[in-house]
Amino acid sequence: MINIENEQNLVEVDEMLLEAISDTIKYTLDDQGVSYEGEVSVLLVDNETIREINRDNRDMDKETDVLSFPMIDYAEGKTYRELYADHAFGVEYFDGEALVLGDVVLSMEKAVEQAEEYGHSVKREVCYLVVHSVLHLLGYDHMNESDKIRMRAEEEKILNVLDITRE
């Protein structure tokens, strides 16, 4: 179950972009071995809102592009695929029939800025940020170089399969 809420009005978000976000999440979950129906909530916001959320949750009073709030705890350096793929979960991880994976907060304003900076489409930037954030929900991180290399490889692999390339 994918819930997407657009809480900003600075950047137009059309049905095609919402579908791309949803398709990107579904493919990422499937690719990473999530065999249950996964529940991911996505909140599209502006820079000021994400700055407030970043300040309130991470003590960082600055805007950022995307924030991830995983609901499952992972051993350091381990991912969903390594720990849980094909394993049963306790009821505490479920909301009804769906496995609750977590929340994504994405600044559409920052996505537009970064798309312009990197010279590719807003769709590509948004989908990249979504893949990045969903991988965080699945235990990936980029705090050290080896984890960063592994996460970047997964991001690029997923985006290439979805044909969401730098234009």
C-alpha positions as CSV (number, residue, x, y, z in Angstrom):
1,M,0.0,0.0,0.0
2,I,1.5,3.3,-1.1
3,N,0.1,6.5,0.2
4,I,1.3,9.7,-1.4
5,E,0.2,13.1,-0.1
6,N,1.1,16.4,-1.7
7,E,1.2,19.0,1.0
8,Q,2.9,21.7,-1.0
9,N,1.8,24.0,-3.8
10,L,5.0,25.4,-5.2
11,V,5.6,22.6,-7.7
12,E,3.0,21.1,-9.9
13,V,2.6,17.4,-9.2
14,D,0.6,15.7,-12.0
15,E,-0.8,12.2,-12.2
16,M,2.2,11.0,-14.3
17,L,4.6,12.0,-11.6
18,L,2.5,10.3,-8.9
19,E,2.3,7.2,-10.9
20,A,6.1,7.3,-11.4
21,I,6.6,7.6,-7.7
22,S,4.3,4.7,-7.0
23,D,5.8,2.5,-9.7
24,T,9.3,3.2,-8.4
25,I,8.4,2.2,-4.9
26,K,6.7,-1.0,-6.0
27,Y,9.6,-2.0,-8.1
28,T,12.2,-1.2,-5.4
29,L,10.3,-3.3,-2.9
30,D,10.0,-6.2,-5.3
31,D,13.6,-5.9,-6.3
32,Q,14.7,-6.0,-2.6
33,G,12.8,-9.1,-1.8
34,V,9.7,-7.7,0.0
35,S,7.2,-10.4,-0.6
36,Y,4.5,-8.9,1.6
37,E,2.4,-6.0,0.6
38,G,4.6,-3.1,1.8
39,E,3.2,0.0,3.3
40,V,5.1,3.2,2.4
41,S,3.8,6.7,3.0
42,V,5.2,9.6,1.0
43,L,4.7,13.2,1.9
44,L,5.6,15.8,-0.7
45,V,6.5,19.1,0.9
46,D,8.3,22.4,0.3
47,N,11.7,23.4,1.6
48,E,10.4,25.2,4.7
49,T,8.4,22.2,5.8
50,I,11.2,19.7,5.3
51,R,13.5,22.1,7.2
52,E,11.1,22.0,10.2
53,I,10.8,18.2,10.1
54,N,14.6,17.9,9.8
55,R,15.1,20.2,12.8
56,D,12.4,18.5,14.9
57,N,13.6,14.9,14.2
58,R,17.3,15.2,13.5
59,D,18.3,18.5,15.3
60,M,19.5,19.8,11.9
61,D,17.9,23.2,11.2
62,K,18.3,23.2,7.5
63,E,16.5,22.1,4.4
64,T,17.3,18.8,2.8
65,D,16.0,16.9,-0.2
66,V,14.5,13.8,1.4
67,L,14.0,12.2,4.8
68,S,13.4,8.6,5.6
69,F,11.7,7.2,8.7
70,P,12.0,3.4,8.8
71,M,9.7,1.4,11.0
72,I,11.9,-1.7,11.0
73,D,15.1,-1.9,13.0
74,Y,18.1,-3.4,11.1
75,A,21.4,-4.7,12.4
76,E,24.2,-2.3,11.4
77,G,25.2,-2.9,7.8
78,K,22.3,-5.3,7.1
79,T,19.4,-4.8,4.8
80,Y,15.9,-6.2,4.5
81,R,17.0,-8.5,1.8
82,E,19.8,-10.0,3.9
83,L,17.7,-10.3,7.1
84,Y,14.1,-10.7,6.3
85,A,13.4,-11.7,2.7
86,D,11.4,-14.9,2.8
87,H,11.1,-14.8,6.6
88,A,8.0,-14.3,8.7
89,F,7.5,-11.1,10.6
90,G,5.8,-10.7,14.0
91,V,2.5,-8.9,14.0
92,E,4.1,-5.7,15.4
93,Y,5.3,-4.8,11.9
94,F,1.9,-5.1,10.2
95,D,-1.0,-2.7,9.8
96,G,-3.7,-5.1,8.7
97,E,-2.3,-7.0,5.8
98,A,0.5,-4.6,4.9
99,L,4.1,-4.7,6.2
100,V,4.7,-1.1,7.5
101,L,8.1,-0.1,6.2
102,G,8.1,3.6,7.0
103,D,7.6,7.2,5.8
104,V,9.3,9.3,3.1
105,V,9.3,13.1,3.2
106,L,10.4,14.7,0.0
107,S,10.9,18.4,-0.8
108,M,9.5,19.0,-4.3
109,E,11.1,22.4,-4.2
110,K,14.6,20.9,-3.5
111,A,14.0,18.2,-6.2
112,V,13.4,20.9,-8.8
113,E,16.5,22.8,-7.7
114,Q,18.6,19.7,-7.9
115,A,17.2,18.6,-11.2
116,E,18.3,22.0,-12.6
117,E,21.7,21.7,-11.0
118,Y,22.3,18.2,-12.3
119,G,20.8,18.9,-15.7
120,H,18.1,16.2,-15.7
121,S,14.3,16.0,-15.4
122,V,12.3,16.6,-12.3
123,K,10.9,13.1,-12.7
124,R,14.4,11.6,-12.7
125,E,15.4,13.6,-9.6
126,V,12.1,12.7,-7.7
127,C,12.4,9.0,-8.6
128,Y,16.1,8.9,-7.6
129,L,15.2,10.5,-4.2
130,V,12.3,8.0,-3.8
131,V,14.6,5.0,-4.5
132,H,17.2,6.4,-2.2
133,S,14.7,6.9,0.6
134,V,13.0,3.5,0.1
135,L,16.4,1.8,0.3
136,H,16.9,3.6,3.6
137,L,13.6,2.1,4.8
138,L,15.0,-1.3,3.8
139,G,18.2,-0.8,5.9
140,Y,20.6,0.7,3.4
141,D,22.8,3.5,4.5
142,H,25.8,5.6,3.3
143,M,27.6,6.5,6.5
144,N,30.8,4.7,5.4
145,E,32.3,4.3,2.0
146,S,31.6,0.6,1.4
147,D,27.9,1.1,2.4
148,K,27.7,4.2,0.2
149,I,29.1,2.2,-2.8
150,R,26.6,-0.6,-2.2
151,M,23.7,1.8,-1.9
152,R,24.6,3.8,-5.0
153,A,24.9,0.6,-7.0
154,E,21.4,-0.5,-6.0
155,E,20.0,3.0,-6.8
156,E,21.5,3.0,-10.3
157,K,20.4,-0.6,-11.0
158,I,16.8,0.1,-10.1
159,L,16.6,3.4,-12.0
160,N,18.2,1.8,-15.1
161,V,15.7,-1.1,-15.0
162,L,12.9,1.5,-14.8
163,D,14.5,3.4,-17.6
164,I,14.7,6.5,-15.5
165,T,18.0,7.8,-16.7
166,R,19.8,11.1,-16.6
167,E,18.4,13.0,-19.6
